């Protein structure tokens, strides 16, 4: 481990020197690539250098244990206890940081939310969950761009697709994929009975052209009049686009923009990400026996979370975490859930890596 950390530190210093050189700013592509590599190493190198300082502190303090002065001896014992505790913490953190990174972590996200069982109540909850993610994205300073939405007659959403753009978006949202269940008394319920409805959430890393190459001959593109409330172009111009990938049968529609060209570009972004997901699921299926978790297999069929409104409770069933802060969660304060999930799956990966 230490050899690898020394290599990272040397590479970090090399990149620091490159960023300080006068000529690099003239080449923006090279500068961005170097700055990105430098930023990726910054955290692990900072922790490694702190670890080195702690080890040096331990080495410098241990001789004081031989002191005959009781006060100095007691101080040395206390300091060693503190330093050794910190060294253990840093070792665990460095092992975690050395785990292979998900290559998709820094990518933007294609977020898809669909109403499931529960009719109008499910569509209302789908709209609320979309607002929940919008508020979380706003707190993270991410940009959300709506691609398509199908509204229900009661003001909910049957389906909504959006792009979430921002650093680390996929790394924070990737564990949100799955079935989200809601338990509450619908506004239309006369007898006050609690109903259970469900929606599905899909979080896909936005695929780039280098990830998925699409042959234009494999596409069938249909145009139609956009539908929905307001706007002069609604039902008057053929600006909406339906794109079908013939080899797989995957269909993507986009009607958010008034321009057909812009809708085509957006639809292609979504299509590329869905095709990437299909390829990844094929790979996951090959190693399903070794990785049976929901995240590992990409299977979104099972319930992952329950939102219980009467008890102001949200439970994530994968990690057994229950918070009595549903009102805060629905307001976009998702960090306690998201951080707990990240820590759980990182601990799992670390355990698997140590077992090999």
N, C-alpha and C positions, 0 to 999 in steps of 0.2 A: 504493500500500500504506500509506504513512504517513498519508494522509488518513483512510483507513478505521480505522487504529489510533487516531488522535486522537478519532474519533467514539466508538469503543469506550471509551476512557479517560474521555471526558466522560459517557457513559452510566453507566459504573461509579461515578463520583463521585456522580452523581445518585441512583443506587440506594442507595449508602452513606448518603447524607443521608436518604433515605426510611426506611431501616431504623432510623436513629437517632431518628426522630420519635416522640414519645410515643403518638400516636393509632393507629399502624399495628398494634400488637399486639392491639388490640381487634377487628380484622378478620382472623381467622386465615387465611381464603382469600387475602386480599390479601397478607398477610405471607408466606405460603408461596410465592406466585407471585413476589413481589419477591425473596425470599431465593434462590429457584432461579435467577432471571435474574442475580442478583449473583454467585452461585457459578460460573455458566457463563462469566462474563467474567473471573473472578479471575485465571486462569492467563495468559491472553493479555495482560491489562493489566500484570501483574507483569513479564512478559518484555519488553513494550514499554517500560516505565519503566526497566528495566535497560539496554535498548538505547539509550535516550536518554542515560543516564548514561555509557555507554561512548563514544558519539559526542561527548559533552561532554568526556570525558577525552582523546579523540584530539585535539580542537580545542585543548585546553589544553596538550597535550604537544608538538605539532608545532613551535611557536616555539622550543622548547628545542634543536631540531636545529641552530639557528644559533649555539649556545653554542660558544665557542672552547675552553673547559675540556674536555679529552678525557674526563674522568670523567663530567661532566654530559652530554656528548654521547652517550656509550656508554649511560648510564642511560636517556636519552630514546629511543634506538634500541630498547633492550630493551622498554621500556614500550609503545612504539608497536606493536611486533611482537605483544605480548601482547593489547593492546586491539583491534587490527585482526583478530586471530585470533578473539577473542571476539565481535566485531561480525559476522563471517562466520557463526559458529555461530548467533547469535541471529537473523540474517536468515533462515537456513534454517528455524529452529524457528518463527519467526513466519509464514512462508509456509505451513508445514504446519498451524499452528493456524488460519489463515485459510481453509483448505479447507472447503467446505460440509460440515456434519456430517450423518451418517446420522441421520434423525429417530427411528430405532428404538434408537439406542445406549443410551439410559437406561432402556429397557423391561426388564421381567422376561422370562424365557426359558421356553418350553415345550421340554423336552428329551425326545427320543424315541430310544430305542436298541433295535435289533432284530437278532436273530441272523440271519445270512445263510447262505452256503455253509459246510458243515463240521459240520452236525448238532449233537451234544452238545457238541463242542469249541467251536463258535461260541457256543452258549448260555452256556457257562462264561466265555468271554471277554467276552461282553456284560455279565455280572454284574460282572466285574472292572473293566471300563471304567466302569460306573455307579459303582462304589465309588471309582474314580479321580476322577471328577467330584465326587462327594460330598466327598472330602477337599480338593479344590481349592476348592470352595465354602465349606467350613468355614474354610479359611485366609483367604478373602476376606470372611468374616463375612456370607455370604449365607445365606438360609433355603431349604431344599429340602423340598418337600412332594410326597410320592408320590401320583400320581393312579391309576395302575393298573399291575399287573405280572402277567405270565404266566410261571410258573416251569416249568423243565424237570425231568424225572425224576432228573437227576444233580445237582441243586442250582444249576443255572444259570438264566438268564432268556431266554425266547424273545422277550419284549418288555417294555419298561418305559417308562412315561411319567411325567414329574415336572415340577413348576414350580420354577424357580430364581428366588427373589426377592431383589433387592439392587441397589444403585446400580451402574449400568454393567455389569450382567450380560451383556446382549446384546453390548455393545461388546467384551467380552473373549472371549466364547464363539462369536461368529458364524462364525468361520473353522473351527470344529470339524465342520461339516456335511460328510458324505461317507462314503466306504467306508473303513473301518479294517481293515487286514489283519494277521493274527497268524501268525507262524511259530514253532512249538515242537513238542516231543515230547509228545503227549497222555498223560495218566495211563493210558489203556487200551492204549497202543501197546506191544507186547511186544518188538519188534525195534529199538527206539530210533530209528525214522525220524522225521524232522521233517515235520509236516503243516502245510498252509496253510489257514486258515479266514478268514472275513470277517464283519464286522457292519456295519450302517449306523447312523450318528448323524445326527439331524436337530435343528437348533437354530432354533426359530422365535421371533420376538418376540411376546410376549403382546399380542394385539389388545385394544383397549378398545372400549367401545360406540360411541364416536365414530368409530372406525376402520372397524368392520364392523357394520352394522345387520342383525339377523336377525329376520325376520317369524315370529312363533310359528306361523302357518299353514303355514310351510315346513318344520316339524319333525314328525317322527314319533318319539315317545318310547315305548320298550318297557322294562318292568321285569322283573327276573328275580332268582333267588336268587344271592347272591354265592358264589364258590367260592374255595378256598384253605385253608391250614392255620389251625386254631384259631378261637376266637371263637364265642360263642353264636349270633350272627346268621347264621353261615355255613350255607347250605342250609336256612334256616328262615324267613327273611323276604325279601320282594321289595324289597330296598334297592338292588340294583345297577341301573344305568341304561344303556340303549343308545340313543343319540340319532342319528337319521338326518336329514341335511339333504337334503330331496327334490330341489331343483333341481340339486344337484351330485353327489348320491349319497355324500357324505362321511359316514362312520360313526364315532362316538366312543363308547367304553364306559368307565364308571367304576364301581368297586365298592369303593374303598378305605374309604369311610365307612360306618358302620352306618345312617346316616340317608339316606333316598332324596332328601330335599331338598338335602342337602349334596352328594350325588353328582351331582344335576342341575346344581347351580351349577358344580361342577368340570368336568363334561362340556362345559358351555356355554363355559367359558374356553378349553378345548382346541379346540373346534369353531371358535370365533371366530378363533383364531390360525391354524388350518389354512385357513380361508377367506381370511384375509388373505394367506397364502402363495400361494394360487392366484391372487389378484389381482396380487400382485407378480410372479409368474412370467409372467403375461400381459404385463405391462409390460416385463419383462426380454426377453421373446421379440421384442418390437418393435425393440429396439436391440441384438440379439445380434450383429449384424455388427460393431458398434463395441466391444462388451464381451464378449470370448470367454472370459474367465477363469472358473474354476469359481465364484468368489464372485459375479462379475457376472451370470452367467446363472442362478444358483440351481440348477444341475445337480449332483446329488449322486451321479451314476451312476459316476464314475470314482474309482479308488483315490487317496486323498490321503495316507495314512500307513501305514507298515509297522512292526510291533512284532516284533523278532527276539529271542526269549528266549535261545537258545543263545549269542548273541554280545552280550547285554545292550545291544542297539542299537535305537534308534528313528529312523526316517527320515521326514521330511516331503517328499514328492515334488514339491510345488508350488514350494518355494523351495530344494530341494536341500540341506536342513539335516539332518545326521546327528549324533546325540548317543549316546555310549556310557554312558548313564545311565538305562537302561530301568527299573531297579528304583526309582529316585527318581521317574520320571515316573508309574509305576503307583501310587506312594504319594501322588499328587496334586500333585507339584512340576512343574506344567505351565508355569510362567511363562517359562522360556527359549524354549519353542516358541511360546507365545501372543504374547509380545512380538516375536519375530522375524517372525511372520506379520503382525502389525499394522504394523510398520515397513516390511515389504516392500510391502504393499498401499497404505500411505500414500505411499511413494516413487513407486509407480506412478501414483497419483492426481495427485501433484504434477507428475510428468513430463507427464501428459496435460493438466493445467491450463495448464502453461507452453507447451505446443505449440499451444494454441488461439489 
